[in-house]
C-alpha cells in the first residue's frame, strides 16, 4: 500500500479554496472517505482506473464537437476521475437559491413581454430591453403555461477564495451539458463501484424522468400521453450527443426541422411511416433565429415554417419559449438580485459576482482603467468565447478590448478575477489542483426540479480559469454527500 505522503505530499492548493483539502492540508470532513480511499489505491491503481474510464467513454461513444478552422472535430469527452464533493447541508441552500432565481427570472421575462411593470417602476432601465439582441418583439403579448418562459436553465456557479458560492451567469436559451453530468456518474460507477456503495450520494439519473414530467406538464391540453419531440439542428451540432441521449432516455422523438410540418389548422405534425402525427410539446435545441423561417431568418433550413404561429395559437408548447433569451444576457444578470426583491419580496439566497456595467459611463471608465485586473465578457456570447481574462492577457489583447468596450459599451460587463476553487485532478503521475465551476440544471413547469449537483467543469491546464470544453476544459462527477444517513 502506498503511503499518504506519496499521494498528497506535493499537493498544494495555493491561494484558492480547495474542495478536498482545508488550509492545513487535511481532508475536509465531507471528503475524508474519498481521500482515504484514493490513498489506499495508490497512484498506479488510480491511473489504471483513469484508463478504464477513458476506454468506457470510447465504448459508450460519449463525444462532443469542437469547431475549428480545420472543420468540425468529434472528440471523446474529456473526463477526470477524481470527483468533486459537496455536503448535502450546503447543497440544500444552493438548491433553494437556484429555484428562487429561476422563479424571478421567469417573472421578469413574462413581465417584459406583457405589462413591463418592472421597467415602469424604474427597477430595470427601458434601454436595457430596447438594446437587447435577444428581445423578440414577435413574442409580445404571449402568456405561456404557468407563466414560465425558461423551462430549463443551466446556472454556472463558482466558489471564491472566501468559500462563498456565487452565481456567475444564467443560461436560459438552450443550455447544454446535462447528459455529460449523467454519463459522468455512469463512468464513475464503473471505475469506483466499491466507493459508491459505502457513501450516501444523491442520484442524478432521475433527470430524464423529471424533464419528461416537466415537458408533459406544459402540454397545451391535459392528455395522458402527449407527444413530445426533441428538435435538433442535426448531427453536426456540438451538442447532438446530448439531444439524442435525452430523447432516448425520455422515450421522446428526436426530430429535425424537415421532420415537422405546420398545417392550416396551426398544429404541428411529425412525418412518420404511418402518416402525420400531432406533436404537443417540442424541447427545442435550436436558437430563436433559426426556429421559424416564416418569422425569423428566412434562410433557415433548421426550423419549421409556421412554428411560431402554432405556438401563439396555443397548439404546441415550446421549451424554452422563444424570447426567453432576453434574460440570458450578462447585463441583465446584474439586475437579478433586484428582480428577486421586486417580484418575490425576498432577499437573494445566492449572491451575484460583483459586476461593472460598461453602459454606465462611470463604471465603464473604471473598467477601462483596470482591464488588466478584470474579466471582461460580451453580453451574449457563451462557451468562453470573446472574453478577456485580464491577469492572463497580453498587452495586445488589452488594447483590443479597450477599443471594443469603447465602441460598444452596452455589449460588455466586467467582473473581478475570482480565485475559483480547485479540486484534485489527475495530471500525469500526480494529483494537482485545477480550477472548477459547477453547472446545475433547474427545471420549471407545473413543478420545479434541481439536479443533485450538476456538471463540474475543470480547467485542465495549470493555472487556467477557463473551464469550457470548447476551450480545452474537462469535467468531473459531482457528488452531493448526505453524511447524516
C-alpha positions, 0 to 999 in steps of 0.5 A, a space after each residue: 500500500 502506498 503511503 499518504 505522503 506519496 499521494 498528497 505530499 506535493 499537493 498544494 492548493 495555493 491561494 484558492 479554496 480547495 474542495 478536498 483539502 482545508 488550509 492545513 492540508 487535511 481532508 475536509 470532513 465531507 471528503 475524508 472517505 474519498 481521500 482515504 480511499 484514493 490513498 489506499 489505491 495508490 497512484 498506479 491503481 488510480 491511473 489504471 482506473 483513469 484508463 478504464 474510464 477513458 476506454 468506457 467513454 470510447 465504448 459508450 461513444 460519449 463525444 462532443 464537437 469542437 469547431 475549428 478552422 480545420 472543420 468540425 472535430 468529434 472528440 471523446 469527452 474529456 473526463 477526470 476521475 477524481 470527483 468533486 464533493 459537496 455536503 448535502 447541508 450546503 447543497 440544500 441552500 444552493 438548491 433553494 437559491 437556484 429555484 428562487 432565481 429561476 422563479 424571478 427570472 421567469 417573472 421578469 421575462 413574462 413581465 417584459 413581454 406583457 405589462 413591463 411593470 418592472 421597467 415602469 417602476 424604474 427597477 430595470 432601465 427601458 434601454 436595457 430591453 430596447 438594446 437587447 439582441 435577444 428581445 423578440 418583439 414577435 413574442 409580445 403579448 404571449 402568456 405561456 403555461 404557468 407563466 414560465 418562459 425558461 423551462 430549463 436553465 443551466 446556472 454556472 456557479 463558482 466558489 471564491 477564495 472566501 468559500 462563498 458560492 456565487 452565481 456567475 451567469 444564467 443560461 436560459 436559451 438552450 443550455 447544454 451539458 446535462 447528459 455529460 453530468 449523467 454519463 459522468 456518474 455512469 463512468 464513475 460507477 464503473 471505475 469506483 463501484 466499491 466507493 459508491 456503495 459505502 457513501 450516501 450520494 444523491 442520484 442524478 439519473 432521475 433527470 430524464 424522468 423529471 424533464 419528461 414530467 416537466 415537458 408533459 406538464 406544459 402540454 397545451 391540453 391535459 392528455 395522458 400521453 402527449 407527444 413530445 419531440 426533441 428538435 435538433 439542428 442535426 448531427 453536426 451540432 456540438 451538442 447532438 450527443 446530448 439531444 439524442 441521449 435525452 430523447 432516448 432516455 425520455 422515450 421522446 422523438 428526436 426530430 429535425 426541422 424537415 421532420 415537422 410540418 405546420 398545417 392550416 389548422 396551426 398544429 404541428 405534425 411529425 412525418 412518420 411511416 404511418 402518416 402525420 402525427 400531432 406533436 404537443 410539446 417540442 424541447 427545442 435545441 435550436 436558437 430563436 433565429 433559426 426556429 421559424 423561417 416564416 418569422 425569423 431568418 428566412 434562410 433557415 433550413 433548421 426550423 419549421 415554417 409556421 412554428 411560431 404561429 402554432 405556438 401563439 395559437 396555443 397548439 404546441 408548447 415550446 421549451 424554452 419559449 422563444 424570447 426567453 433569451 432576453 434574460 440570458 444576457 450578462 447585463 441583465 444578470 446584474 439586475 437579478 438580485 433586484 428582480 428577486 426583491 421586486 417580484 418575490 419580496 425576498 432577499 437573494 439566497 445566492 449572491 451575484 459576482 460583483 459586476 461593472 456595467 460598461 453602459 454606465 459611463 462611470 463604471 465603464 471608465 473604471 473598467 477601462 482603467 483596470 482591464 488588466 485586473 478584470 474579466 471582461 465578457 460580451 453580453 451574449 456570447 457563451 462557451 468562453 468565447 470573446 472574453 478577456 481574462 485580464 491577469 492572463 492577457 497580453 498587452 495586445 489583447 488589452 488594447 483590443 478590448 479597450 477599443 471594443 468596450 469603447 465602441 460598444 459599451 452596452 455589449 460588455 460587463 466586467 467582473 473581478 478575477 475570482 480565485 475559483 476553487 480547485 479540486 484534485 485532478 489527475 495530471 500525469 503521475 500526480 494529483 494537482 489542483 485545477 480550477 472548477 465551476 459547477 453547472 446545475 440544471 433547474 427545471 420549471 413547469 407545473 413543478 420545479 426540479 434541481 439536479 443533485 449537483 450538476 456538471 463540474 467543469 475543470 480547467 485542465 491546464 495549470 493555472 487556467 480559469 477557463 473551464 469550457 470544453 470548447 476551450 480545452 476544459 474537462 469535467 468531473 462527477 459531482 457528488 452531493 454527500 448526505 453524511 447524516 444517513 
